[in-house]
Amino acid sequence: MLLLILLAACLHDSPAPPAGAERVDSASMSAHVVGPVTMLTSSDQFLKAGDAHISPDGKRVIFQAIETPDEGEPESDIYGMYLGDLVQDDAGRWAIERVQRLSPEGSANACGWFHPTDSRRVIFASTIEPPFSGDTPGSQQGTDRYRSAFPPEMRIVEARIDGAVPPSLRLLEGDEDAYQAECSISPDGRHLLYASRESGDGDIFVRDLETGERHQLLSTVGYDGDPLFSPDGRRICYRSDRNEDDRPQVFVSELVFNDAGTITGIKREVQLTNNNHVNGAPVWHSDGRHLVYTANDPDHRNREIFIIDADAGDPETGRPARYGTRHARLEASAPLGGPPALDAGSERMVWSSQGADGSSQLCIAPFPSDPDSLLVSSGDHDSSSAAE
């Protein structure tokens, strides 16, 4: 979920962007085609659908959506959380079948995620009951503008998907005093990563699900959000608006672990983008060396999807680190809006696309097998120039 309210100035100096990342004009960037594209949802069932993630086994998808009301019924602006089977026919066309609602009726929901080691469990953010303020995030009806909101009732819950539907929800994190969402779990299933507004800003936290220990990873003034673990669980990516310019940028940091294996902090933070756009929703390629993310102009229109270097390097083989040095804009037959998600092998990408009828629906397409072939060099950068 791309939540774009961004608040004040930073508590410490912003790391310098890497060479070659300065003020890129997206219109001048080389574009590479993703496809062929299959529409997964339609306005017959949903007014809007998006923010999807594919299960580790590639067989299911979790997503947020607003159902199309019966004739004469009013339209809702509150997203529910849904689960469906991802199937492919003999002609290679994809579809979502046996769609089930996971969230309570009337609740506002976002940020669905499959547990990486237990196929019976998913997590997502939910108000559980209708939000008191009626203030919920999502795309405004009849427009392509995204309305940012942080309902304080938004909490992180877990649901079993191998039993009754709708399932019972178990609270993982949060209360009714501060928004907590944008959640994911580390590849080994041990740590819960999420954003919280308990300080009034958006900060990034992690909880060790084995020990219960909770640590704040980022506390810059301004909104820090959209955090995700790298495939090896040693780094995180996220977006931050610490410059107080409503232009959040994409960052990567290495994680710090104590002797017991609990994540306690971050180090070696690197800024990958530095442009005049609203950047966010970064997701890792399965190779751990690239990020796919969205960028759009400040009025939330013309959102596009990009791929960029995020390679920590390998001292054993001599492969140098590359952060933000090469990039490319992606294109498809259906507009690439976002937020994007890749399956476990980065063979397929799902995203939301606005169709001719104005509704935002889910799409899926094969993702290029060699991400390096997409990238356009824009300068050299190694680990020595990364901001600590």
ChimeraX attribute file (.defattr): number of C-alpha atoms within 10 A of each C-alpha:
attribute: neighborCount
match mode: 1-to-1
recipient: residues
	/A:1	22
	/A:2	23
	/A:3	18
	/A:4	23
	/A:5	16
	/A:6	23
	/A:7	19
	/A:8	16
	/A:9	15
	/A:10	17
	/A:11	11
	/A:12	10
	/A:13	9
	/A:14	16
	/A:15	15
	/A:16	16
	/A:17	22
	/A:18	24
	/A:19	17
	/A:20	20
	/A:21	20
	/A:22	16
	/A:23	11
	/A:24	16
	/A:25	10
	/A:26	19
	/A:27	8
	/A:28	8
	/A:29	15
	/A:30	14
	/A:31	19
	/A:32	17
	/A:33	13
	/A:34	19
	/A:35	17
	/A:36	14
	/A:37	17
	/A:38	18
	/A:39	20
	/A:40	19
	/A:41	21
	/A:42	18
	/A:43	17
	/A:44	9
	/A:45	14
	/A:46	17
	/A:47	23
	/A:48	27
	/A:49	30
	/A:50	29
	/A:51	25
	/A:52	30
	/A:53	26
	/A:54	25
	/A:55	21
	/A:56	17
	/A:57	11
	/A:58	16
	/A:59	14
	/A:60	19
	/A:61	23
	/A:62	28
	/A:63	25
	/A:64	29
	/A:65	28
	/A:66	21
	/A:67	19
	/A:68	17
	/A:69	14
	/A:70	9
	/A:71	7
	/A:72	6
	/A:73	8
	/A:74	9
	/A:75	14
	/A:76	13
	/A:77	20
	/A:78	23
	/A:79	27
	/A:80	22
	/A:81	27
	/A:82	21
	/A:83	24
	/A:84	18
	/A:85	18
	/A:86	19
	/A:87	14
	/A:88	12
	/A:89	8
	/A:90	6
	/A:91	6
	/A:92	10
	/A:93	15
	/A:94	18
	/A:95	17
	/A:96	18
	/A:97	15
	/A:98	8
	/A:99	14
	/A:100	15
	/A:101	18
	/A:102	25
	/A:103	29
	/A:104	19
	/A:105	15
	/A:106	15
	/A:107	20
	/A:108	28
	/A:109	29
	/A:110	32
	/A:111	25
	/A:112	30
	/A:113	24
	/A:114	23
	/A:115	20
	/A:116	20
	/A:117	14
	/A:118	11
	/A:119	15
	/A:120	13
	/A:121	15
	/A:122	22
	/A:123	25
	/A:124	28
	/A:125	29
	/A:126	31
	/A:127	26
	/A:128	20
	/A:129	14
	/A:130	17
	/A:131	19
	/A:132	11
	/A:133	9
	/A:134	13
	/A:135	17
	/A:136	24
	/A:137	22
	/A:138	25
	/A:139	20
	/A:140	13
	/A:141	16
	/A:142	11
	/A:143	12
	/A:144	18
	/A:145	15
	/A:146	17
	/A:147	17
	/A:148	17
	/A:149	15
	/A:150	19
	/A:151	23
	/A:152	22
	/A:153	24
	/A:154	29
	/A:155	27
	/A:156	30
	/A:157	23
	/A:158	22
	/A:159	21
	/A:160	19
	/A:161	17
	/A:162	10
	/A:163	10
	/A:164	9
	/A:165	13
	/A:166	16
	/A:167	16
	/A:168	15
	/A:169	18
	/A:170	12
	/A:171	15
	/A:172	16
	/A:173	18
	/A:174	19
	/A:175	16
	/A:176	13
	/A:177	13
	/A:178	18
	/A:179	25
	/A:180	29
	/A:181	29
	/A:182	26
	/A:183	29
	/A:184	27
	/A:185	25
	/A:186	22
	/A:187	16
	/A:188	12
	/A:189	16
	/A:190	18
	/A:191	23
	/A:192	21
	/A:193	25
	/A:194	26
	/A:195	26
	/A:196	27
	/A:197	20
	/A:198	15
	/A:199	10
	/A:200	13
	/A:201	19
	/A:202	26
	/A:203	24
	/A:204	26
	/A:205	22
	/A:206	26
	/A:207	22
	/A:208	20
	/A:209	15
	/A:210	10
	/A:211	11
	/A:212	11
	/A:213	13
	/A:214	17
	/A:215	16
	/A:216	18
	/A:217	21
	/A:218	18
	/A:219	18
	/A:220	22
	/A:221	23
	/A:222	25
	/A:223	32
	/A:224	27
	/A:225	32
	/A:226	27
	/A:227	27
	/A:228	24
	/A:229	25
	/A:230	24
	/A:231	18
	/A:232	13
	/A:233	17
	/A:234	16
	/A:235	20
	/A:236	24
	/A:237	26
	/A:238	25
	/A:239	26
	/A:240	29
	/A:241	28
	/A:242	25
	/A:243	20
	/A:244	16
	/A:245	15
	/A:246	22
	/A:247	23
	/A:248	30
	/A:249	25
	/A:250	28
	/A:251	24
	/A:252	27
	/A:253	23
	/A:254	20
	/A:255	19
	/A:256	16
	/A:257	13
	/A:258	9
	/A:259	6
	/A:260	7
	/A:261	10
	/A:262	22
	/A:263	22
	/A:264	18
	/A:265	17
	/A:266	19
	/A:267	14
	/A:268	15
	/A:269	20
	/A:270	25
	/A:271	25
	/A:272	29
	/A:273	26
	/A:274	20
	/A:275	16
	/A:276	20
	/A:277	23
	/A:278	23
	/A:279	30
	/A:280	30
	/A:281	27
	/A:282	31
	/A:283	25
	/A:284	23
	/A:285	23
	/A:286	17
	/A:287	14
	/A:288	18
	/A:289	20
	/A:290	26
	/A:291	27
	/A:292	25
	/A:293	24
	/A:294	24
	/A:295	30
	/A:296	19
	/A:297	15
	/A:298	17
	/A:299	12
	/A:300	15
	/A:301	15
	/A:302	14
	/A:303	22
	/A:304	21
	/A:305	25
	/A:306	23
	/A:307	25
	/A:308	27
	/A:309	24
	/A:310	25
	/A:311	21
	/A:312	21
	/A:313	16
	/A:314	10
	/A:315	9
	/A:316	6
	/A:317	7
	/A:318	8
	/A:319	12
	/A:320	16
	/A:321	22
	/A:322	23
	/A:323	33
	/A:324	31
	/A:325	26
	/A:326	23
	/A:327	29
	/A:328	23
	/A:329	25
	/A:330	19
	/A:331	18
	/A:332	14
	/A:333	12
	/A:334	20
	/A:335	18
	/A:336	24
	/A:337	24
	/A:338	27
	/A:339	26
	/A:340	27
	/A:341	24
	/A:342	24
	/A:343	20
	/A:344	18
	/A:345	14
	/A:346	17
	/A:347	15
	/A:348	19
	/A:349	22
	/A:350	28
	/A:351	27
	/A:352	27
	/A:353	25
	/A:354	20
	/A:355	15
	/A:356	7
	/A:357	9
	/A:358	15
	/A:359	20
	/A:360	27
	/A:361	23
	/A:362	26
	/A:363	27
	/A:364	25
	/A:365	22
	/A:366	16
	/A:367	19
	/A:368	17
	/A:369	12
	/A:370	8
	/A:371	19
	/A:372	16
	/A:373	10
	/A:374	20
	/A:375	22
	/A:376	17
	/A:377	13
	/A:378	15
	/A:379	13
	/A:380	15
	/A:381	18
	/A:382	17
	/A:383	16
	/A:384	9
	/A:385	14
	/A:386	21
	/A:387	16
	/A:388	13
